[in-house]
Amino acid sequence: MPGTDVTRYAAIHARVRAMYAGLLTEQMWVALSEASDLGGLVSLLKETTYGPYLLKVEDRALTPRRAVYQIKSRLADAFTTVVQLVPAQTRPLLTQLYRHFEVANLKAVLRGIMTGASWDQVRYVLFPLGSLTVLPAQAMVEAGNVTGAVELLRGTPYYETLSHAMPRFITEQSLFPLEVALDLNYWRQLWTSISRLGSQDRAQALRVVGALLDMNNVMWAIRYRVYHNLSEEEVINYTLPFGYRVRDEDIRAIAAGADIPRIITRIYPGLSGVDVLLHELRSGLPQLELQLQRHVAEQCRSAFTGYPFHIGVPLAFVVLHELEIQDLTVLIEAKSAQMPAEEFKAQLLMA
């Protein structure tokens, strides 16, 4: 009921609006993009809400990797605040959404093991989950092999998923089956969390999280077909049979070799120039992904208009915050490499 929604969401709505106002302004994006080097970029960021996180590390220790790690700490704090404030019945969804950082950390740890990286080389690649993670990340890296690292995950939500995929890993010596298993299990659980919400919250969650799921699922299907030349059956097995706007038949059509621009246009009728963008599929896919990420950002911003007392507002904020971090990562790496503006600006979503 609307009255109940207002009661449940009034306090968090005010708090999230305040945090939303702390996202970078258009003027700051311009200044950051025009910074002469990494030092200038970091100096500007210290004047924003990221300042307290960057100031925890001495300037000489702020390598590009460490700078990105520090700014991610702000997103970690924001996510933790939101999870604690949302109504109890929606907390499993926010908690599961937050777990995608843990899944990413787990994949990064496994990749580090495969390349023989040390813990010092791996630690600042990880998202700073702190005490909220169940991963014994350092012990896994120091185990020195994937089989031993997976055994350390007994008792966590990831052990069963990985143990089922281990025979293929052992045969192929590729992390691909492990990573696919983790991704599919993660999104299935997230979808289940959405389905358990009340009608108003479920509709708003679908607008934000459903848009994310659709984007990932479509890009998986296309990449598996275009980049990896997987069979129709494999593409279907490695994707999700559900979605918000993306139908199972869309994924099956991509897997079967149907015209990709036509499918994308049906799903995203507001996307212009798809035929031109995907004239050369391999070269066009990175730009398609950027367009779809911009679509997700638009869905998130629209959650802040109209009736505000629903789960869509906090969900939209944390997703927009993550996209902002993604753009800042591009800028930090670009400034570190002295990359010309014309080469990195096209990769920015929020600026």
C-alpha positions, 0 to 999 in steps of 0.5 A: 500500500502507498502509505506503507511504502512511504513509511518504509522508504522515507528515511532511506529516500532522503539519505540516498538523495543526499548520496546521489547529490554527491556523485560527480557534476558535469563541471567536475567531469570536464575538469577531470577530463582536462587534467594534464596528468594523473597527479592533476586528476588525483588532486581534483578528486581530492576535492570531491567526496572521494577525497577522504579515501584518496587522502588515506594513502601517501601520494607517492604510493598512489599508483593507478591501481591503488588510486582505483582501489581507494575510490572503490572504497567509497562505493563499498561504504555507500553500498553497505549503508544502503543495504543496512537502510532498505526495508528487510524484505528487500535486503536480500536483493541488495545483498545479492547485487553487492555480491557481484563484487565478490564474484568478480574478486573470486574470478580475479583470484583464480586468474592470479593463481593461473598466472602465478601472481603473488598476493601483493600483485592481486590484492589491490585488483580486488574490490575492497569488501573488507569483513563482508567477504567470505573469500579467504582470498590471500590463502587462496592465492598462496595455495598456488593452484586452483584445485587447492584454492577451490577446496578453501571455499568449502562452507561458502556459497561458491564451493558447490558451483565451482566443484561441479565445474572443476572436472571441465577445468581439470580437463581443459586447464581453462578458467572459462567453465568456472567463470561461466558457472559463477556468473550464471549462478549469480544472476539466477540468484539475483533473479530469484531475489527480484521475484520474491519482492512485492509488486511495486518493488518488483516492477522497479527492481526489474527496471534497474536490475533487469536492464543490467541482466538483459545487457549481460545476457545479450552481450554474452550470447553475441560474444560467444557466437562472434568471438568464441565461435561456440555452437548453438547448444553451447551458447544456449547453455552458457546464457540465461533463459529469462530476462526483463526485455530480452526473451529466451527466443532472442538468445536462441536466435542469436545462438542459431545465427540470426541477424544480430542488428535486427534482434538488438533493434527489437529489444532496444528500439530507442538505440539508433544506428545499430546497423551501422554500429554492427556492420562489422560485428567484431569491431562494433561490439565494444561500442554496442556494450557502451550504448547498452551501459548508457541505456542502463544509466538512463533507466537508473536516472529515470528511477529518480523521477515520479513516485519515489518510495520504492526500492528502485531509487536505492538500486539506481543510486548504487548502479550509477555509483558503480558506473561512475567508478568505471568512468573514473577507472578509464580516466585514471588509466588514460591519464597515467598513460598520457592518452590523448582525450579523443582516445578515452572520451568515447569510452566514458558513460557519465561525462 
